[in-house]
Amino acid sequence: MADIFDKCRNYKDAKIAMRMGIYGYFQPISSAQGPEVQLEGKTYIMAGSNNYLGLADDPEMKKIAAETALKYGTGVAGSRLLNGNTQLAENLEKKLASFKRKEAALLFATGYQMNVGVVSCLVKKGDYAIVDKLDHASILDGVKLSDGEMVRFKHNDMADLERVLAKLPADAGKLIITDGVFSMEGDICPLPDIVKIGKKYGARIMVDDAHATGIIGKTGRGTCEYFNMENGEVDLIVGTCSKTFATVGGFVVGDEEIIHYIRHNARSQIFSASMPPASIASITKAIELIENDTSRRDNLFRLTADLKKGLEKLGYDLGTSTTPILPVHVGSNENCFKMWRALHEMGIFANPVISPAVPPGRALIRLTLMATHTDAHVKKIIAAFEKAGKAIGVIK
């Protein structure tokens, strides 16, 4: 008889990488998520965090989280449907809806649960989810858990999007789902074109603003603000609270009747405990800080521009990124692991991304700065990439 655990015993890839000293995942950080972190007694420059605005270690954020935990406790011990709802959560939903210029909002315990829940409850039998090939895994998983069908179009390729839509039944329900800012590439979706094509074929539009919220747009409200499209052209905006909001959670905003339906039909919301009150208070504070002060975002883009300029001057390929996400392409998976190890030994914490997460031959080191980094940090990162890249042969 087959043993269901055979696949576990036969899985060797990660253990081989560990033995070779090139395993760059599950690193045990023992400090706050700041510009510098502690790892096994050594200080590293953190160049791979999604804490873009540096709010995870902000004094005001920590103060409100501590005060809220003391008042409300560490958790709510239940789903929002039953005993886990709080006035804090309902107040935050109103604030999120206002921030995103929508009628209503709904919170989830995590960003992953949000995409899985929203997509799976909206896309039913006979419906189609039309997704960019580089959309986040949580979106794809949401479609897989739905009763509908997934159709994918080439990354940011509007001709391919129209080709896909033209083949679908005219009377079928259609939901186009795209990242606003793509998490590995750092580029922005062509939202005006997506909306125009979507309307032509009767499709609704959902934008994942996980890496756009607090970053792009005049006041950091995300992709719709960036393109001056906050008048209802996009039906649903979703996002996570683990990036610029510096804690955990997910959200969806849209018309009140749509959010009402999702509230009562998204299984990952109904059957999951609510996020802790301290996290809810932290998100509320983060929105206030983002709305009232653009200096963090301004500094983040200034530092990123300096880093990008320095790396490109060395000869690195950074793709088409126009955001604080910098994909440093290094070629093969082997080069990527060698580069990660060399950077690691020089005190740079960065993220190796290999195929199949990216196309073969397009492995990369994903770099992201924080608004709280310094010019000295940037110079050290550039110097480390120069030394590592020349040693490995990625640059001359």
C-alpha positions in Angstrom: 0.0 0.0 0.0 1.1 3.6 -0.7 2.1 5.8 2.2 0.8 9.3 1.9 4.0 10.5 3.7 6.3 9.0 1.0 6.4 12.4 -0.8 7.6 14.0 2.4 10.4 11.5 2.9 11.5 11.8 -0.7 11.6 15.6 -0.7 15.3 16.4 -0.7 15.8 19.8 -2.4 15.7 22.1 0.7 18.0 19.7 2.7 20.5 19.6 -0.1 20.6 23.4 -0.2 21.0 23.5 3.5 24.0 21.1 3.4 25.6 23.3 0.6 25.1 26.4 2.7 23.0 28.2 0.1 19.6 27.9 1.8 18.3 31.5 2.1 14.8 30.9 3.5 13.2 30.9 7.0 16.0 33.0 8.4 15.5 33.4 12.2 15.5 37.2 12.8 15.8 38.1 16.5 15.0 41.9 16.4 12.4 44.3 15.1 11.9 44.7 11.4 14.1 47.8 10.9 16.8 49.0 8.5 19.2 46.7 10.4 18.2 43.3 11.9 19.9 40.8 14.2 20.4 37.2 12.9 22.2 34.6 14.9 24.2 37.3 16.8 25.2 39.3 13.7 23.9 42.6 12.3 22.5 42.7 8.8 21.3 45.5 6.6 17.7 44.5 5.9 17.3 45.0 2.1 14.4 42.5 1.7 11.5 43.6 3.8 8.0 44.8 2.7 8.1 47.2 5.6 8.3 50.0 3.0 7.6 53.0 5.2 9.4 51.6 8.2 6.2 51.7 10.3 6.7 48.2 11.9 9.3 49.7 14.2 7.7 53.2 14.5 7.3 54.5 18.1 3.7 55.7 17.5 2.8 52.3 16.0 4.3 50.3 18.9 2.7 52.6 21.5 -0.9 52.2 20.1 -0.4 48.4 19.7 0.8 48.1 23.3 -2.0 50.3 24.7 -4.7 48.4 22.7 -3.4 45.0 23.9 -3.5 46.1 27.5 -7.1 47.3 27.1 -8.5 44.5 24.8 -6.2 41.6 25.5 -4.2 39.6 23.0 -7.1 38.2 20.9 -10.8 37.9 20.4 -11.1 34.1 20.4 -13.6 33.8 17.6 -14.8 34.8 14.2 -16.3 38.1 13.6 -19.6 36.4 12.6 -20.0 35.2 16.1 -18.1 36.7 19.1 -15.0 38.1 17.4 -16.3 41.4 16.1 -15.3 44.7 17.7 -16.1 48.3 17.4 -12.4 48.8 16.5 -12.8 46.6 13.4 -16.0 48.4 12.3 -14.4 51.8 12.8 -11.3 50.7 10.7 -13.5 49.4 7.9 -15.1 52.8 7.6 -11.7 54.4 7.6 -10.4 52.0 5.0 -13.4 52.7 2.7 -12.8 56.4 3.0 -9.1 56.0 2.4 -9.8 54.0 -0.8 -12.7 56.2 -1.9 -15.2 53.4 -1.8 -18.6 52.8 0.0 -17.6 49.9 2.2 -14.8 47.7 3.4 -14.3 44.3 5.0 -11.4 43.1 7.0 -9.8 39.6 6.9 -7.3 38.0 9.2 -4.6 37.9 6.5 -4.1 39.1 3.0 -3.9 35.5 1.7 -7.3 34.6 3.3 -8.8 37.8 1.8 -7.9 36.9 -1.8 -8.9 33.3 -1.3 -12.2 34.3 0.3 -13.2 37.2 -2.1 -12.4 35.4 -5.3 -13.8 32.0 -4.4 -17.1 33.5 -3.2 -17.6 35.7 -6.3 -16.5 33.3 -9.1 -19.2 30.6 -9.4 -20.0 27.9 -11.9 -20.1 29.3 -15.4 -18.1 32.4 -14.4 -14.5 33.2 -15.5 -11.6 34.8 -13.6 -9.2 36.4 -16.0 -5.9 36.8 -14.3 -2.5 38.2 -15.2 0.1 35.4 -15.4 2.2 37.1 -12.7 -0.7 37.7 -10.2 0.0 36.7 -6.6 -0.5 33.0 -5.7 -3.3 33.9 -3.3 -5.4 35.1 -6.3 -4.7 31.9 -8.2 -5.6 29.8 -5.2 -8.8 31.7 -4.8 -9.8 30.8 -8.3 -8.8 27.2 -7.8 -11.1 27.0 -4.8 -14.0 28.5 -6.7 -16.5 26.7 -9.0 -15.5 28.9 -11.9 -12.8 28.8 -14.5 -9.4 30.5 -14.7 -8.1 32.1 -17.8 -4.7 33.7 -17.8 -3.3 36.5 -20.0 0.4 37.4 -20.6 1.8 39.8 -18.1 0.6 43.4 -18.8 -0.2 42.4 -22.4 -3.4 44.1 -23.4 -3.6 42.5 -26.8 -3.5 39.1 -25.1 -6.1 40.2 -22.5 -8.5 41.2 -25.3 -7.8 38.0 -27.2 -8.7 36.0 -24.1 -11.9 37.9 -23.4 -13.1 37.7 -27.0 -13.1 33.9 -26.7 -15.3 33.8 -23.6 -19.1 33.4 -23.7 -20.8 36.8 -23.9 -23.3 35.9 -21.3 -20.8 34.6 -18.7 -19.8 36.4 -15.6 -16.3 37.8 -15.9 -13.8 39.1 -13.3 -10.5 40.5 -14.4 -8.0 40.4 -11.5 -4.6 42.1 -11.6 -2.0 43.2 -9.1 -1.6 46.9 -9.0 2.1 46.7 -8.3 3.6 43.3 -9.1 5.5 41.9 -6.1 8.5 40.5 -7.9 8.8 42.7 -11.0 8.0 46.1 -9.3 6.1 47.3 -12.4 2.6 48.7 -12.4 -0.4 47.3 -14.3 -1.8 49.4 -17.2 -5.0 50.0 -15.4 -6.7 52.4 -17.8 -6.3 49.9 -20.6 -7.5 47.1 -18.5 -10.7 49.0 -17.5 -11.3 50.0 -21.1 -11.0 46.5 -22.4 -13.0 45.1 -19.5 -15.9 47.4 -20.1 -16.0 46.4 -23.8 -16.5 42.7 -22.8 -18.7 43.3 -19.7 -16.1 42.3 -17.2 -15.8 43.5 -13.7 -12.4 44.7 -12.4 -10.5 43.7 -9.2 -7.1 45.3 -8.3 -4.8 43.9 -5.7 -3.1 46.9 -4.1 -0.9 44.9 -1.6 2.3 46.6 -2.8 0.7 49.8 -4.0 -1.2 51.0 -0.9 0.8 53.7 0.9 3.3 53.8 -2.0 1.9 55.0 -5.3 -0.5 57.8 -6.0 -0.3 61.4 -4.9 -1.2 60.6 -1.3 -0.4 56.9 -1.3 -3.9 55.6 -1.9 -2.7 53.2 -4.5 -3.1 52.3 -8.1 -6.5 54.0 -8.8 -5.2 57.3 -7.4 -2.0 56.8 -9.4 -4.0 56.7 -12.6 -6.6 59.2 -11.4 -9.3 56.5 -11.6 -11.1 56.8 -8.2 -14.6 57.4 -9.7 -15.8 53.8 -9.7 -14.0 52.5 -12.8 -12.5 49.7 -10.6 -15.1 47.6 -8.9 -13.0 46.1 -6.1 -9.7 47.0 -4.5 -8.1 44.5 -2.2 -4.9 44.5 -0.2 -2.9 43.3 2.7 -2.0 45.0 6.0 1.5 43.4 6.2 3.3 45.9 4.0 2.9 49.6 4.6 0.4 49.0 7.3 3.1 47.1 9.1 1.1 44.4 10.9 -1.1 41.6 9.5 -4.5 41.4 7.9 -6.3 41.9 4.6 -9.1 44.1 3.2 -11.5 44.5 0.4 -13.3 47.7 -0.5 -16.1 48.3 -3.0 -19.8 49.1 -3.3 -21.8 48.4 -0.1 -24.0 45.6 -1.5 -21.0 43.8 -2.9 -19.1 44.0 0.4 -22.3 42.9 2.2 -22.4 39.7 0.0 -18.7 39.0 0.6 -19.1 39.5 4.3 -21.7 36.7 4.5 -20.2 34.3 1.9 -16.4 34.4 2.1 -15.6 31.2 3.9 -12.1 32.3 4.9 -13.6 35.2 6.7 -16.6 33.5 8.3 -14.6 30.4 9.5 -11.5 32.2 10.7 -10.8 34.2 13.9 -10.7 37.9 13.7 -7.3 39.6 13.8 -6.1 40.8 17.3 -7.3 44.2 18.4 -3.7 45.5 18.6 -3.3 44.8 14.8 -6.5 46.6 14.1 -5.4 49.7 16.1 -2.0 49.5 14.3 -3.6 49.6 10.9 -5.8 52.6 11.9 -2.7 54.5 13.1 -0.8 53.6 9.9 -3.5 55.1 7.7 -3.4 58.3 9.8 0.4 58.5 9.4 0.2 57.9 5.7 -2.5 60.5 5.2 -0.8 63.2 7.2 2.8 62.8 6.2 4.4 62.1 2.8 8.0 62.5 4.0 8.4 58.7 4.5 7.3 57.9 1.0 9.4 60.7 -0.4 12.5 59.4 1.3 11.8 55.9 0.2 11.6 56.9 -3.4 14.8 59.0 -3.1 16.8 56.1 -1.5 15.4 53.7 -4.1 16.4 55.9 -7.0 20.0 56.1 -5.6 20.2 52.4 -5.1 18.8 51.7 -8.6 21.2 54.2 -10.2 24.1 52.6 -8.4 23.2 49.0 -9.4 22.5 49.9 -13.0 25.8 51.7 -13.2 27.5 48.5 -12.2 25.7 46.7 -15.1 22.8 45.0 -13.4 19.5 44.4 -15.1 16.7 45.7 -13.0 13.9 45.0 -15.5 11.1 47.5 -15.8 10.4 48.4 -12.1 9.1 51.9 -11.4 8.5 51.3 -7.7 10.5 50.5 -4.5 10.7 46.9 -5.6 14.0 46.3 -7.4 14.4 42.8 -9.1 18.2 42.3 -9.6 18.4 39.7 -12.3 21.4 37.4 -12.0 20.6 34.6 -14.5 20.6 31.0 -13.3 19.3 29.5 -10.0 22.9 28.7 -9.2 24.1 32.3 -9.7 21.2 33.4 -7.5 22.2 31.2 -4.6 25.8 32.1 -5.0 24.9 35.8 -5.0 22.6 35.4 -1.9 25.4 33.6 0.0 28.0 36.3 -0.9 25.7 39.1 0.1 24.8 37.2 3.3 28.4 36.9 4.3 28.8 40.7 3.8 25.9 41.4 6.1 23.2 42.1 3.5 19.8 40.5 4.1 18.2 40.0 0.7 15.7 37.6 -0.9 16.7 35.0 -3.5 13.9 34.2 -6.1 14.5 31.3 -8.4 12.5 29.3 -11.0 9.8 28.2 -11.1 8.8 31.3 -9.2 10.4 33.2 -12.1 11.1 32.0 -15.7 14.2 29.8 -16.2 17.3 32.0 -16.5 15.7 34.9 -14.9 16.5 34.2 -11.2 16.8 37.4 -9.2 17.6 39.0 -5.9 14.6 41.0 -4.7 15.6 44.2 -3.1 13.4 46.5 -1.1 14.4 49.5 1.0 12.6 51.1 3.9 12.0 54.9 4.3 14.1 54.6 7.5 17.3 53.4 5.7 20.1 55.9 5.4 22.4 56.9 2.6 25.2 54.9 4.2 23.0 51.8 4.1 22.5 52.3 0.4 26.2 52.7 -0.3 27.0 49.5 1.6 24.4 47.6 -0.4 25.8 48.9 -3.7 29.4 48.0 -2.6 28.3 44.5 -1.6 26.6 43.9 -5.0 29.7 45.1 -6.8 32.0 42.8 -4.9 29.6 39.8 -5.1 28.7 40.3 -8.7 32.3 40.5 -10.0 33.3 37.5 -7.9 30.5 35.4 -9.4 30.8 36.8 -12.9 27.3 38.3 -13.1 28.9 41.7 -13.8 32.4 42.7 -15.1 
